[in-house]
Amino acid sequence: MNKLLVFQSDFGLVDGAVAAMYGVAHEVDRDLRTYDLTHDIKPFNIWEASYRLFQALEYWPTDTVFVSVVDPGVGSKRKSVVAKTAKGQLIVTPDNGTLTHLKKFIGITEVREIEESKHRRKDSEHSHTFHGRDVYAFTGAKLASQTISFEEVGPELTVEGIVEVVLGEVFKTEDSIRGSIDILDVRFGSLWTNITREDFNEMGFDYGERIEVIIKNGPTMVYNNRITFGKSFADVYASEPIIYINSLYRVAVAINQGNFARAYNIGTGIHWAIEFRRLEEK
C-alpha cells in the first residue's frame, strides 16, 4: 500500500485549517505520506476543484487517496462520498460537482456514501461546519492506511447519480472551432480551453500558421486578433501571444513571458467563449 494522501481545498494556508486536517490524518497513522494538490482554489469554486483533480490525478500511483474539500454546502443534506477511479485511486469529497471532470475524462467505476456514524473523528458530532477535518481527512486517512476498505465506507451509490457541474461544449464549422475557457494556468495567466488537441487538429491548422482568435464574455466581444500557432513559447518573441497545446492536450493561449488573462481582463467559465478561425486566403 502506498499510504499516499493528497489534500485539496479552498482553505488557503493563512490559518490552521489545513494543519488540522494533517493532524487528524496522522492521528490515524503517523506513517502516512501527506501532500498538497492545492489549497488555493477560489472560495466555493466547485468547478475549479473538479478541474484541478482532473489536472493532477492521473499522474499519481494507483491506490493514492485524495481528499478534496470545496464545500459551500457543508452541514446540509449534500452527500459525503468516496469515489473510485478506473485507475483504482480514491477521492473523498462532498458530492457537489467536484467529481465531474473525473467522471467524464478519467472514469469513475464505483462510488459509496460515507457512513458518518462510523467514519467520523471522535467527539466531533456537534461540529457541522468542518467536515474536511472531522469526516474527509479522517476517512481518507483510514483508507490510505488500510484501516478500512473501500467497501466499508458505506452504502454503494450509482455512478450515474453523481452530481455534476455543467461543462462547455465544442462547436465546429468548416473554417472555425469554438469552445470555452475552462480555467487559467494561474501564475502565468494562460487561457486553457475545453478544445482537445484532436478536435483542433481536425481543423487542419499547422504550426506557424496565423489564426484569428475571438474571445467573448457572453455577447460582449473582449478580444479579436491574429495569433501564431506554435509548439512552445519560444516560437514567438517575448510579449507576443501564442496558441499552443498544453500539458493536458487542450488548446491554450498565452503571452510569451506575459499574462494574457491580466492583459485583457479575461475570466473563465462556460460563458467565456473562444473561437479559432482560419484566415481567408488572399
C-alpha positions as a printed Julia matrix, in Angstrom:
282×3 Matrix{Float64}:
   0.0    0.0     0.0
   1.37   3.41   -0.99
  -0.03   5.26    2.04
  -0.24   8.4    -0.08
  -2.8   11.0     0.97
  -3.24  14.14   -1.18
  -5.22  17.17    0.03
  -7.05  19.85   -1.95
  -9.2   22.66   -0.57
 -10.21  26.3    -0.83
  -8.94  26.95    2.73
  -5.64  28.65    1.88
  -2.7   28.47    4.28
  -3.24  31.63    6.31
  -4.8   29.83    9.28
  -4.79  26.39   10.89
  -7.48  24.62    8.84
  -5.14  22.62    6.61
  -2.82  21.8     9.5
  -5.81  20.46   11.43
  -6.59  18.07    8.57
  -2.98  16.89    8.51
  -3.11  16.33   12.26
  -6.27  14.24   12.06
  -4.72  12.13    9.3
  -1.58  11.47   11.33
  -3.62  10.61   14.4
  -4.92   7.71   12.32
  -1.46   6.72   11.04
   1.8    8.56   11.69
   3.41   6.84    8.7
   1.07   8.35    6.12
   2.73  10.49    3.48
   0.64  13.63    3.05
   0.87  16.0     0.11
  -0.93  19.06   -1.24
  -2.57  19.3    -4.64
  -3.58  22.9    -3.92
  -5.28  24.92   -1.2
  -5.7   27.99   -3.42
  -8.98  27.03   -5.09
 -11.12  30.16   -5.24
 -13.54  30.03   -2.28
 -16.65  27.96   -3.07
 -15.5   27.28   -6.66
 -16.6   23.67   -7.2
 -15.78  23.85  -10.9
 -12.13  24.65  -10.21
 -11.9   21.87   -7.64
 -13.18  19.43  -10.25
 -10.71  20.63  -12.88
  -7.66  20.59  -10.59
  -8.35  16.97   -9.67
  -8.52  16.14  -13.37
  -5.29  18.07  -13.98
  -3.23  16.14  -11.41
  -4.85  12.82  -10.56
  -3.67  10.56  -13.38
  -0.02  11.28  -12.55
  -0.32   9.73   -9.09
   0.08   6.0    -8.4
  -2.77   3.54   -8.1
  -4.17   3.4    -4.53
  -3.44   7.09   -3.87
  -6.22   8.64   -1.77
  -7.31  12.22   -2.48
  -9.26  14.42   -0.08
 -10.94  17.35   -1.86
 -12.84  19.86    0.26
 -14.55  22.71   -1.56
 -17.85  22.52    0.23
 -20.16  25.54    0.23
 -22.98  23.2     1.29
 -21.19  21.86    4.38
 -23.66  20.72    7.02
 -26.53  20.45    4.53
 -28.13  17.33    3.04
 -25.48  17.0     0.29
 -23.83  13.58    0.42
 -20.28  12.84    1.55
 -18.79  10.19   -0.73
 -15.74   8.21   -1.74
 -15.35   7.59   -5.47
 -13.04   5.04   -7.1
 -11.48   5.87  -10.45
 -10.77   3.46  -13.29
  -7.12   3.52  -12.17
  -8.05   2.47   -8.62
  -7.5    5.81   -6.87
  -9.97   7.04   -4.25
 -11.42  10.54   -3.89
 -13.03  11.59   -0.61
 -15.25  14.61   -1.22
 -18.71  16.12   -0.99
 -20.93  15.0    -3.86
 -21.49  18.52   -5.16
 -19.95  18.52   -8.64
 -16.32  18.02   -7.64
 -16.24  14.66   -9.43
 -17.47  15.99  -12.8
 -14.21  16.06  -14.78
 -13.01  12.75  -13.34
 -16.27  11.06  -14.33
 -16.12  12.41  -17.88
 -12.41  12.25  -18.7
 -10.83   9.69  -16.32
 -13.68   7.35  -15.47
 -15.32   6.55  -12.13
 -16.18   2.91  -11.57
 -17.77   2.97   -8.09
 -18.97   5.46   -5.51
 -20.01   4.96   -1.87
 -21.62   7.28    0.64
 -19.61   7.81    3.81
 -21.44   6.36    6.8
 -20.61   9.24    9.11
 -21.75   7.47   12.27
 -18.8    5.09   11.75
 -16.29   7.26    9.93
 -16.15  10.49   11.84
 -13.5   11.77   14.21
 -14.35  11.09   17.85
 -16.21  13.84   19.72
 -16.87  15.86   16.57
 -20.59  15.14   16.22
 -21.54  18.64   17.4
 -19.39  20.32   14.73
 -21.3   20.87   11.48
 -19.03  23.23    9.52
 -15.65  21.45    9.22
 -16.29  18.1     7.57
 -12.88  18.47    5.9
 -11.29  17.77    9.26
 -13.92  15.67   11.0
 -15.09  13.41    8.16
 -12.99  13.69    4.99
  -9.44  13.81    6.38
 -10.39  11.14    8.93
 -11.96   8.82    6.34
  -9.21   9.47    3.8
  -6.54   8.57    6.34
  -8.33   5.35    7.27
  -8.48   4.38    3.61
  -4.86   5.31    2.88
  -3.66   3.34    5.92
  -5.95   0.39    5.1
  -7.65   0.72    8.47
 -10.85   0.32    6.45
 -11.53  -0.94    2.94
 -13.42   0.92    0.26
 -16.38  -1.43    0.77
 -16.52  -0.48    4.46
 -17.01   3.21    3.71
 -20.78   2.89    3.42
 -23.6    2.02    1.05
 -22.96   1.92   -2.69
 -24.43   4.69   -4.85
 -24.85   4.78   -8.61
 -22.13   6.39  -10.69
 -24.88   7.84  -12.88
 -26.27   9.7    -9.86
 -23.09  11.69   -9.16
 -23.82  15.42   -9.03
 -22.19  17.21  -11.97
 -21.44  20.79  -12.92
 -22.21  21.9   -16.48
 -19.32  21.54  -18.93
 -18.92  23.72  -22.0
 -19.47  22.33  -25.48
 -17.26  22.48  -28.57
 -18.72  23.6   -31.9
 -17.15  23.23  -35.35
 -17.79  24.81  -38.72
 -15.88  24.35  -41.94
 -13.36  27.03  -41.03
 -13.62  27.52  -37.26
 -13.83  25.8   -33.89
 -15.36  27.34  -30.77
 -15.24  26.28  -27.14
 -14.99  27.82  -23.69
 -12.19  28.98  -21.41
 -12.21  26.34  -18.71
  -9.51  27.61  -16.39
  -6.28  29.59  -16.14
  -2.7   28.49  -15.78
  -2.9   30.77  -12.8
   0.59  32.18  -12.23
   1.16  32.83  -15.93
  -2.31  33.91  -16.99
  -2.59  31.44  -19.86
  -6.09  30.53  -21.05
  -6.82  26.78  -21.02
  -9.78  25.88  -23.22
 -12.0   22.81  -23.43
 -10.94  22.17  -27.05
  -8.91  18.98  -27.33
  -5.8   18.56  -29.44
  -7.66  16.01  -31.58
 -10.53  18.37  -32.37
  -8.12  21.2   -33.12
  -6.01  19.02  -35.42
  -9.11  18.01  -37.36
  -9.41  21.64  -38.43
  -6.11  21.31  -40.31
  -4.26  24.1   -38.51
  -0.46  23.92  -38.95
   2.35  25.06  -36.67
   3.47  28.53  -37.67
   0.06  29.43  -39.06
  -1.65  32.66  -38.03
  -5.15  32.04  -36.72
  -7.88  34.53  -35.9
  -8.84  34.34  -32.21
 -12.14  35.76  -30.96
 -12.99  35.86  -27.25
 -16.4   36.85  -25.92
 -17.84  37.18  -22.45
 -21.44  36.28  -23.2
 -22.41  38.56  -26.11
 -19.6   41.06  -25.45
 -16.51  40.97  -27.65
 -13.4   41.12  -25.46
 -10.57  40.16  -27.82
 -10.09  39.74  -31.58
  -6.66  39.32  -33.14
  -4.43  37.05  -35.19
  -2.14  34.75  -33.21
   0.58  32.29  -34.22
   0.06  28.58  -33.53
   3.34  27.27  -32.08
   4.82  24.24  -30.37
   6.33  26.21  -27.5
   6.59  29.76  -26.19
   9.96  30.18  -27.9
   8.18  30.16  -31.26
   7.24  33.83  -30.74
   9.05  36.84  -29.37
   8.7   37.88  -25.72
   5.41  39.75  -25.11
   3.82  38.19  -28.21
   0.73  35.95  -27.92
   0.79  32.3   -28.94
  -1.67  29.44  -29.4
  -0.27  26.12  -28.14
  -1.29  22.66  -26.95
  -0.99  22.5   -23.17
   0.11  19.63  -20.92
  -3.43  18.22  -20.82
  -3.63  18.19  -24.63
  -6.05  21.11  -24.68
  -5.72  24.22  -26.81
  -4.37  27.18  -24.84
  -3.5   30.83  -25.43
  -0.68  32.69  -23.71
   1.65  35.65  -23.94
   5.29  34.63  -24.0
   6.7   35.89  -20.69
   3.46  37.76  -20.02
  -0.02  37.27  -18.62
  -2.8   37.01  -21.21
  -5.69  36.94  -18.73
  -4.47  40.03  -16.9
  -3.6   41.91  -20.09
  -7.13  41.61  -21.47
  -9.13  41.11  -18.25
 -10.32  37.65  -19.27
 -12.08  35.2   -16.96
 -13.19  31.59  -17.06
 -16.42  29.63  -17.32
 -18.84  28.41  -19.96
 -19.96  31.99  -20.7
 -16.38  32.82  -21.78
 -16.36  31.66  -25.42
 -13.19  31.38  -27.5
 -13.15  30.78  -31.24
 -10.27  29.88  -33.56
 -10.96  30.79  -37.17
  -8.96  30.1   -40.32
  -7.92  33.28  -42.09
  -9.26  33.86  -45.57
  -6.71  33.3   -48.29
  -5.87  36.34  -50.37
